[in-house]
């Protein structure tokens, strides 16, 4: 019998984080807050991987390796996104999505 935190509490936390990220992604107009919302979504997926790994296969580490992979992808995604945001700011002097209306350099 596991005396730790029940699985449903992890799932509730991950669900709240996921839908908060979706809400922020759909409603915000600032590129930095949109990037933060995407990171929140990826972290909710990490919580699910780790929680299901802990409760389904406590002696194996597949969920942990998936989470490390997602963290590496999220870090590279954030670096590329910040570089793009910096270039957009240099070009348009704003980071609001509605003010960026052309794609050519």
C-alpha positions as CSV (number, residue, x, y, z in Angstrom):
1,X,0.0,0.0,0.0
2,X,1.4,3.4,-1.0
3,X,1.1,6.0,1.7
4,X,2.0,8.9,-0.6
5,X,-0.1,11.5,-2.4
6,X,-3.0,10.0,-4.4
7,X,-2.8,9.9,-8.2
8,X,-6.0,12.0,-8.6
9,X,-4.4,15.0,-6.9
10,X,-1.6,15.0,-9.4
11,X,-4.1,14.7,-12.3
12,X,-6.1,17.6,-10.9
13,X,-3.0,19.8,-10.6
14,X,-1.9,18.9,-14.2
15,X,-5.4,19.5,-15.5
16,X,-5.5,23.0,-13.9
17,X,-2.1,23.8,-15.2
18,X,-3.0,22.6,-18.7
19,X,-6.2,24.5,-19.0
20,X,-4.6,27.6,-17.5
21,X,-2.0,27.4,-20.2
22,X,-4.6,26.9,-22.9
23,X,-6.5,29.9,-21.6
24,X,-3.4,32.0,-21.6
25,X,-2.4,30.9,-25.0
26,X,-5.8,31.8,-26.5
27,X,-6.5,35.1,-24.7
28,X,-3.1,36.8,-24.4
29,X,-1.7,39.1,-27.0
30,X,1.8,39.4,-25.7
31,X,4.4,37.0,-27.2
32,X,6.2,36.5,-23.9
33,X,3.0,35.5,-22.1
34,X,2.0,33.2,-24.9
35,X,5.5,31.5,-24.6
36,X,4.9,31.2,-20.8
37,X,1.5,29.5,-21.5
38,X,3.1,27.0,-23.8
39,X,5.7,26.2,-21.1
40,X,2.9,25.7,-18.6
41,X,1.2,23.2,-20.9
42,X,4.5,21.3,-21.3
43,X,5.1,21.2,-17.6
44,X,1.6,19.8,-17.0
45,X,2.4,17.0,-19.4
46,X,5.6,16.4,-17.4
47,X,3.5,16.0,-14.2
48,X,1.3,13.5,-15.9
49,X,4.3,11.5,-17.1
50,X,5.9,11.4,-13.7
51,X,2.7,10.6,-11.8
52,X,1.6,7.8,-14.1
53,X,5.2,6.4,-14.0
54,X,5.2,6.4,-10.2
55,X,1.9,4.8,-9.8
56,X,1.9,2.3,-12.7
57,X,5.6,1.3,-12.8
58,X,7.3,2.4,-9.6
59,X,10.4,0.3,-10.2
60,X,11.0,1.7,-13.8
61,X,12.0,5.1,-15.0
62,X,10.4,5.5,-18.4
63,X,8.2,8.5,-17.3
64,X,11.3,10.2,-15.9
65,X,13.2,9.9,-19.2
66,X,10.2,11.2,-21.1
67,X,10.1,14.2,-18.8
68,X,13.8,14.8,-19.2
69,X,13.3,14.7,-23.0
70,X,10.4,17.2,-22.8
71,X,12.4,19.5,-20.6
72,X,15.2,19.5,-23.1
73,X,12.8,20.2,-26.0
74,X,11.1,22.9,-24.0
75,X,14.4,24.6,-23.2
76,X,15.4,24.6,-26.9
77,X,12.0,25.8,-27.9
78,X,12.2,28.6,-25.4
79,X,15.6,29.7,-26.7
80,X,14.4,29.7,-30.3
81,X,11.1,31.5,-29.4
82,X,13.0,34.2,-27.4
83,X,15.3,34.7,-30.4
84,X,12.3,35.1,-32.7
85,X,10.7,37.5,-30.2
86,X,13.8,39.6,-30.1
87,X,13.9,39.8,-33.9
88,X,10.2,40.8,-34.0
89,X,10.9,43.5,-31.4
90,X,13.8,44.9,-33.4
91,X,11.7,45.0,-36.5
92,X,8.4,46.3,-35.2
93,X,9.4,47.7,-31.7
94,X,6.5,45.8,-30.1
95,X,5.8,42.2,-29.0
96,X,2.0,42.3,-29.3
97,X,0.7,39.7,-31.7
98,X,-1.9,42.1,-33.2
99,X,0.7,44.7,-34.2
100,X,2.9,42.2,-36.1
101,X,1.1,41.9,-39.4
102,X,3.7,41.1,-42.0
103,X,6.0,38.1,-42.3
104,X,8.7,39.5,-44.7
105,X,12.0,40.7,-43.3
